[in-house]
Amino acid sequence: MPARQLSPVEVALGVSLAGCVVLSAAPAFVTNLRASRLSEPMDRLGELASRATARAAGEPVVTAYPGAAPLTPAAVPRVSVGDKVYATETVLAISP
């Protein structure tokens, strides 16, 4: 026995029901996606900190951790391309 064809009202009802389910689940999905994208790096950062602390436990304070990174230069480095001189951020297309 062949299956009967759905009427336009039944199709509209099915599409609206599916749309309601998708639209009600979307905000929770987006929230959980953002939370999961943040939780993994935080876990890795905690693991990194615990390993660094364990490594530094047996050393003197001076050699336990590396020194601080240098500060940003006061003047923007310049790059010469051909006969023109540009700011580095212009060449690398970095917006301020």
C-alpha positions as CSV (number, residue, x, y, z in Angstrom):
1,M,0.0,0.0,0.0
2,P,1.6,3.3,-1.0
3,A,2.1,6.1,1.5
4,R,-0.4,8.9,1.3
5,Q,0.8,12.4,0.3
6,L,0.9,15.0,3.0
7,S,-1.5,18.0,2.7
8,P,-0.1,21.5,2.7
9,V,-1.5,22.1,6.2
10,E,0.3,19.0,7.6
11,V,3.6,20.2,5.9
12,A,3.2,23.7,7.3
13,L,2.5,22.2,10.8
14,G,5.6,20.0,10.6
15,V,7.8,22.9,9.4
16,S,6.6,25.2,12.1
17,L,7.0,22.5,14.8
18,A,10.6,21.8,13.6
19,G,11.3,25.6,13.5
20,C,10.0,26.0,17.1
21,V,12.3,23.2,18.3
22,V,15.3,24.6,16.6
23,L,14.7,28.2,17.7
24,S,14.2,27.2,21.3
25,A,17.4,25.1,21.4
26,A,19.6,27.6,19.6
27,P,20.3,30.0,22.5
28,A,21.3,27.2,24.8
29,F,23.5,25.7,22.1
30,V,25.3,29.0,21.5
31,T,25.8,29.6,25.2
32,N,27.3,26.1,25.7
33,L,29.5,26.5,22.7
34,R,30.9,29.8,24.0
35,A,31.5,28.2,27.4
36,S,33.2,25.2,26.0
37,R,35.5,27.4,23.8
38,L,36.6,29.1,27.0
39,S,36.8,26.1,29.3
40,E,39.5,24.1,27.4
41,P,42.0,27.0,27.3
42,M,41.4,27.7,31.0
43,D,42.1,24.0,31.8
44,R,45.3,24.0,29.7
45,L,46.4,27.2,31.4
46,G,45.9,25.6,34.8
47,E,47.9,22.6,33.7
48,L,50.7,24.8,32.4
49,A,50.7,26.8,35.7
50,S,50.8,23.6,37.8
51,R,53.7,22.2,35.8
52,A,55.6,25.4,35.9
53,T,55.2,25.6,39.7
54,A,56.3,21.9,40.1
55,R,59.3,22.6,37.9
56,A,60.2,25.8,39.9
57,A,59.8,24.1,43.3
58,G,63.4,22.9,43.5
59,E,65.1,26.0,42.1
60,P,66.0,29.3,43.6
61,V,63.5,32.2,42.9
62,V,65.9,33.9,40.6
63,T,66.1,31.0,38.1
64,A,62.7,29.5,38.8
65,Y,60.8,31.5,36.2
66,P,62.0,33.3,33.1
67,G,62.5,37.0,33.1
68,A,59.8,39.5,32.0
69,A,59.3,40.2,28.3
70,P,60.6,43.5,27.0
71,L,58.2,46.5,26.8
72,T,56.8,47.7,23.5
73,P,59.1,50.1,21.7
74,A,58.2,53.8,22.0
75,A,58.7,54.4,18.3
76,V,56.9,52.3,15.6
77,P,59.5,50.3,13.6
78,R,59.7,51.4,9.9
79,V,60.0,49.1,6.9
80,S,61.4,50.3,3.6
81,V,59.8,48.8,0.4
82,G,61.7,50.0,-2.6
83,D,62.2,53.7,-2.2
84,K,59.3,54.2,0.2
85,V,59.3,53.9,4.0
86,Y,56.2,52.6,5.8
87,A,55.1,52.0,9.4
88,T,55.3,48.3,10.2
89,E,51.5,48.1,10.9
90,T,50.8,49.5,7.5
91,V,52.9,46.8,5.7
92,L,51.3,44.0,7.9
93,A,47.8,45.5,7.5
94,I,47.3,45.8,11.3
95,S,44.5,48.1,12.3
96,P,44.9,50.2,15.5
